[in-house]
Structure formats: structure tokens, C-alpha cells
């Protein structure tokens, strides 16, 4: 249920409603706007009468949230969620760019890439250190050593780092180093991991599963939100279809659909959705035109010798050209690429 308070409702009246919700065996979630306070009563409310809350002082009206995803719904939170990530904001008018290699391979590789993407206009650095590979014989990542290299790259460039987490067992070490925790497509419905990250207050980038529906993606986001973590970014990264020409099929439809259904920021991953560097720029441009709040793109200084995903990785100069194109499209839409807030430190 969604309880809409009167504009002049007092803090005590709001607290009384929250207490009533908890006494009823439900969870209370507040969304306080400039003029109106919304309180979500989350739980099994199908058999519960709205009269239970409508009679309370300060309550304007009570509505039932029709979607199964409650906290992620625009019914609960009509305005876009906007939150800071060390140096920039996600979810507002600015478009954010996350770039870096699929895997952290060495200290020199990640430092070189970080410098290049920062100079091109990236806001955050991505890099994998625990790799979910299809084959158990493929490179599995450098682990904490890779995190140390990423932390050094952050120190040198000022960019926050985005790293995929695969297991709850990795959480403690990841929290020591990482600014944004990425949940990969294969873990979108790892509900124990979602619950664990919901209890943190670290920004989470949630990727859509290989064959997941939009509703299933939002229900996974609901696990994070229900745990109290409001800093959730959704990522469309292509879905598995009968088409095999590209690695996946980019669901461009998902961008405006998600923007309509949810208040959460939505970004696009054109690298995984196409699987081929030749198509990344085109799909990135399409995503921004469709309303995406950002892009996450794989960039490598020598894609031909990358240990993973070299085929879909852009060279730094290609990424720089793409940033210019994204800026032009953003300007047409009345938006902009988020500016670099911290200086690039050259010559580490």
C-alpha cells in the first residue's frame, strides 16, 4: 500500500503511521519529497483494508501499488532517484560514462587504461577481478591483487571503481576497495547475494539476466531496496534470443520501458549486448537517444591480446570518439555528459 500524507502532516503524525504499519506486520519505507511524504506499507496487504491507515491523522489518501515491485515502482516514488557516486550524480540530467577493461590483467594495463578513459571523459572505471567464466579453464581474475591495482588507479585518476561481485564470501574484501558493486547477469537472481548487498549502503549496479524479463529485473532490484539500499542502478546488457550474429540482442525497448516503470537510474552496456567492437558505438548512441542515464563500456589498450572479451573492447581512441558522439546526442536531448569533477593526475 502507498500512504500519501497531507502536505502539512507533522513529524509525529508520520511517525504514528510508520508505527501502525509495523504493528500490522509490514515494513515501512519513507519517500519524502519537497511537499509530500509517501509511506510504503510493504508486505502481504491483499486482505488488509485501506481503512486501517486512512483514519489516521495526517493521512491524505491510501492507494494500492499494483505492480509486484513496490519500492522500485514510480507509484511509490514518482520522481527520479538521484544519488551521488564520488564526484558525480546518477539518475539526473547528467549522463554518466563507465569504462575500463573486462579483466584487470596487470598493474600497468589498468593504470594505462584508467588514464586513457579519464582523459576521454569517463566518470568511473570498471574492471573485473573475480570473473564468472563459462569455462572453468579460462582466466578467473586476479582477486584482491586486482583490487589493489584498481585502488591505485582510483588514486591516480580520481575515478570511483566499479567491480563485479560474484559471492557473499567476497563482500568483506570488496567493501574495502570498491565504490560501486556490480551484480552480473548470471547473478541477477542470486537472492542471497541480493539480500546481503541490500544491507549495505554501497551503490549497486544490477545487470539484467541473460533471459530475464523486465519484471524479473525489477523484482531483483526490489530485494536490494527492501533491504534498505536505495542506491541501485539498473543495466540493460542484452538478452539471449535465437539470433546468433551478435553475442546478445540489445533490448533498446527496455530503456524507455524501465524509465516509465521505475524511478531508478537506467544505463546500457553496448559491449556485452553486441559482443563486437564494430557495433558498440552505434548501440551506445541508440541507448542515449532512447533515454539511458549512462553507459558502461569495455575499453582495452590492446584488445587483440586481452585475456577476456577483447573482441568487444574498444581501443582508447575509439572510446574517445564515442564520447564526442554521446555529448552531441546529449546536447540535442537537453542533457550533458557528467563533467569530470576531479583533475586527472598525469605521470604516476
C-alpha positions in Angstrom: 0.0 0.0 0.0 1.0 3.6 -0.6 0.1 6.0 2.1 0.1 9.7 1.0 0.4 12.1 3.8 -1.1 15.6 3.8 1.3 18.4 2.9 1.0 19.8 6.5 1.4 16.4 8.2 3.6 16.7 11.3 6.6 14.5 12.1 4.6 12.9 14.9 1.8 12.0 12.6 4.2 10.5 10.1 5.8 8.5 12.9 2.4 7.3 14.1 1.7 6.0 10.6 5.0 4.2 10.5 4.3 2.7 13.9 0.9 1.5 12.8 2.5 -0.1 9.7 5.0 -2.0 11.8 2.3 -3.1 14.3 0.5 -4.6 11.3 3.4 -6.8 10.5 4.5 -4.8 7.5 7.7 -2.9 6.6 7.6 0.9 6.3 9.5 2.8 3.7 9.5 6.6 3.6 9.9 8.7 0.5 10.0 12.3 1.5 9.6 14.9 -1.3 9.6 18.7 -1.1 5.9 18.9 -0.5 4.6 15.4 0.1 5.7 12.4 2.2 4.9 9.0 0.8 5.0 5.9 3.1 5.1 2.4 1.6 3.5 -0.3 3.6 5.3 -3.3 2.2 4.2 -6.9 2.8 1.1 -9.1 2.4 -1.6 -6.4 2.2 -4.1 -8.1 -0.2 -6.5 -8.9 2.7 -5.9 -5.7 4.5 -8.4 -2.8 4.3 -7.1 0.6 3.5 -9.3 2.0 6.2 -6.7 0.8 8.7 -4.5 3.8 7.7 -7.0 6.2 6.2 -8.4 7.0 9.6 -5.0 8.1 11.0 -4.3 11.8 11.5 -2.3 13.5 8.7 -3.2 10.9 6.1 -4.5 12.3 2.8 -5.2 9.0 1.0 -4.2 5.4 0.7 -3.6 3.6 -2.7 -2.7 0.0 -3.5 0.5 -0.4 -5.6 -0.5 -2.6 -8.5 2.9 -3.8 -9.6 4.6 -6.7 -7.8 7.7 -4.5 -7.5 6.7 -2.0 -4.9 9.7 0.1 -3.8 11.1 0.2 -7.4 7.7 1.5 -8.8 7.1 5.0 -9.8 3.8 4.7 -8.0 5.8 4.7 -4.7 8.5 7.1 -5.8 7.2 9.4 -8.7 10.4 11.4 -9.1 13.7 10.0 -10.5 16.1 8.7 -7.9 19.3 10.7 -8.0 22.2 9.8 -5.8 26.0 10.7 -5.7 28.8 8.4 -6.6 32.1 10.1 -5.6 32.4 13.0 -8.0 29.1 12.8 -10.0 25.4 12.1 -9.6 23.5 9.2 -11.2 19.9 9.5 -12.3 19.6 13.2 -13.1 20.1 15.2 -16.2 23.7 14.2 -16.5 24.8 11.1 -18.4 27.5 9.0 -16.7 30.2 7.1 -18.5 31.8 4.0 -17.0 34.7 2.5 -18.9 37.5 0.0 -18.5 38.7 -3.5 -19.3 36.7 -6.7 -18.8 39.5 -8.0 -16.6 42.3 -6.4 -14.6 45.3 -8.2 -16.1 48.2 -6.2 -14.6 49.1 -3.0 -12.8 50.4 -1.4 -16.0 47.4 -2.4 -18.0 44.8 -0.9 -15.6 46.8 2.2 -15.0 47.2 2.9 -18.7 43.5 2.2 -19.4 42.4 4.4 -16.5 44.4 7.3 -17.6 43.1 7.0 -21.2 39.4 6.7 -20.4 39.6 9.5 -17.8 41.2 11.9 -20.4 38.5 10.9 -22.8 35.8 11.9 -20.4 34.9 8.7 -18.3 33.4 9.3 -14.9 34.1 5.9 -13.4 36.5 3.0 -14.0 35.3 -0.6 -14.5 37.4 -3.7 -14.1 36.8 -7.4 -13.3 38.9 -9.2 -10.6 36.6 -12.2 -10.0 35.5 -13.4 -13.4 32.3 -15.6 -14.0 33.6 -17.5 -17.0 31.7 -20.2 -18.9 34.8 -22.5 -18.9 36.5 -23.4 -15.6 39.8 -23.3 -17.5 39.5 -19.7 -18.6 41.2 -16.8 -16.7 39.3 -16.3 -13.4 40.7 -12.9 -12.4 43.5 -11.6 -10.1 41.3 -11.3 -7.0 42.5 -9.0 -4.2 45.7 -8.2 -6.2 43.5 -6.8 -8.9 41.5 -4.7 -6.4 44.8 -3.2 -5.2 45.6 -2.2 -8.7 42.2 -0.6 -9.2 42.5 1.3 -5.9 45.9 2.7 -7.2 44.2 3.7 -10.5 41.5 5.4 -8.5 44.1 7.3 -6.5 45.9 8.4 -9.7 42.8 9.5 -11.7 40.1 10.3 -9.1 37.6 7.9 -10.7 35.5 5.7 -8.5 35.8 2.0 -9.4 33.0 -0.4 -10.4 33.7 -4.1 -9.8 31.6 -7.3 -10.2 30.9 -9.3 -7.1 30.0 -13.0 -7.5 29.6 -14.3 -4.0 28.7 -13.2 -0.5 32.1 -14.6 0.5 33.8 -11.8 -1.4 31.8 -9.0 0.2 34.2 -8.1 3.0 37.2 -7.7 0.7 35.1 -5.8 -1.9 33.8 -3.3 0.6 37.4 -2.4 1.5 38.1 -1.3 -2.1 35.1 -0.8 -4.3 32.8 2.2 -4.8 30.1 0.5 -6.9 29.3 -3.2 -6.6 28.2 -4.8 -9.9 25.9 -7.8 -9.9 26.4 -9.6 -13.2 23.8 -11.1 -15.4 24.4 -14.6 -14.1 23.8 -13.5 -10.5 20.7 -11.3 -11.1 18.6 -13.8 -9.3 21.2 -14.8 -6.7 18.8 -13.8 -3.9 21.1 -14.4 -1.0 23.7 -12.1 -2.6 21.0 -9.5 -3.3 19.9 -9.6 0.3 23.5 -9.2 1.5 24.0 -6.2 -0.7 20.7 -4.8 0.3 22.0 -4.5 3.8 25.0 -2.4 2.6 24.7 1.3 1.7 27.1 0.9 -1.2 25.9 1.7 -4.7 24.8 -1.4 -6.6 24.8 -1.8 -10.4 22.3 -4.5 -11.3 22.6 -6.1 -14.7 19.7 -7.8 -16.4 19.9 -11.6 -16.6 20.6 -13.4 -19.9 16.9 -14.4 -20.3 15.2 -12.3 -17.7 12.1 -10.3 -18.3 11.9 -6.6 -17.3 9.6 -7.5 -14.4 12.1 -10.1 -13.1 14.9 -7.5 -13.2 12.8 -5.1 -11.2 11.9 -7.8 -8.7 15.6 -8.4 -8.2 16.1 -4.7 -7.6 13.2 -5.0 -5.1 15.4 -7.3 -2.9 18.1 -4.6 -2.7 15.6 -1.8 -2.0 13.7 -3.9 0.6 17.0 -4.3 2.5 17.3 -0.5 2.7 19.8 0.1 0.0 18.3 2.9 -2.2 21.3 3.4 -4.4 20.5 0.9 -7.2 21.4 1.4 -10.9 19.7 -0.9 -13.5 21.7 -2.1 -16.5 20.3 -3.4 -19.8 23.1 -5.6 -21.3 21.3 -7.6 -24.0 19.3 -10.7 -23.7 19.6 -14.2 -25.2 17.4 -14.8 -28.3 17.5 -17.1 -31.4 19.8 -14.5 -33.2 23.5 -15.5 -33.2 25.1 -12.9 -35.3 25.7 -10.8 -32.2 26.6 -12.0 -28.7 23.2 -11.0 -27.4 20.2 -9.0 -28.6 20.1 -5.4 -27.4 16.7 -4.7 -25.9 16.6 -0.9 -26.6 12.9 -1.1 -25.7 13.9 -1.8 -22.1 15.4 1.7 -21.7 12.2 3.7 -22.1 10.1 1.0 -20.5 12.2 0.9 -17.4 12.3 4.7 -17.2 8.5 4.6 -17.3 8.0 1.9 -14.7 10.7 2.8 -12.2 12.4 5.7 -10.6 15.8 4.0 -10.6 18.6 5.1 -13.0 19.0 3.0 -16.1 22.2 2.5 -18.1 23.1 0.5 -21.1 26.0 -1.9 -21.7 26.6 -2.0 -25.5 29.7 -4.1 -25.2 28.0 -7.2 -23.9 24.8 -6.6 -25.8 26.6 -6.8 -29.1 29.8 -8.7 -28.4 31.6 -6.9 -31.2 33.6 -3.6 -31.1 32.3 -2.6 -34.5 28.8 -2.3 -33.2 29.4 -0.8 -29.8 29.3 2.9 -30.8 26.0 2.5 -32.8 24.2 0.8 -29.9 25.7 3.3 -27.4 24.3 6.2 -29.4 20.9 4.4 -29.7 20.8 3.9 -25.9 21.4 7.6 -25.1 18.8 8.6 -27.7 16.4 6.2 -26.0 16.9 7.9 -22.7 19.6 5.9 -20.9 21.2 7.7 -17.9 24.6 6.3 -18.8 26.8 3.7 -20.5 29.2 1.0 -19.3 31.8 0.2 -22.0 34.7 -2.2 -22.2 37.9 -0.4 -23.2 41.4 -2.1 -23.5 44.7 -0.6 -24.7 45.4 -3.8 -26.8 42.1 -5.7 -27.4 43.8 -8.3 -29.6 45.8 -9.6 -26.6 43.1 -9.1 -23.9 42.7 -12.2 -21.7 38.9 -11.8 -21.9 36.3 -10.0 -24.1 38.9 -8.5 -26.4 36.5 -8.8 -29.4 34.0 -6.4 -27.9 36.5 -4.0 -26.3 37.1 -0.5 -27.8 40.6 0.9 -28.1 41.1 4.1 -26.1 41.0 6.3 -29.2 37.7 4.7 -30.3 36.2 5.3 -26.8 37.3 9.0 -27.1 35.5 9.3 -30.4 32.4 7.7 -28.9 32.4 10.2 -26.0 32.2 13.1 -28.5 29.2 11.4 -30.2 27.4 10.9 -26.9 28.0 14.5 -26.0 26.4 15.6 -29.2 23.3 13.4 -28.8 23.0 14.5 -25.1 23.0 18.2 -26.2 20.1 17.6 -28.6 18.2 16.0 -25.7 18.9 18.9 -23.3 21.3 16.7 -21.3 25.1 16.6 -20.9 27.8 14.1 -20.1 28.6 14.4 -16.4 31.7 16.6 -16.2 34.9 15.5 -14.6 34.9 16.8 -11.1 38.5 15.8 -10.1 41.6 16.5 -12.0 43.5 13.9 -13.9 46.9 13.2 -12.3 49.4 12.6 -15.0 52.8 10.9 -14.6 52.3 8.3 -11.9 
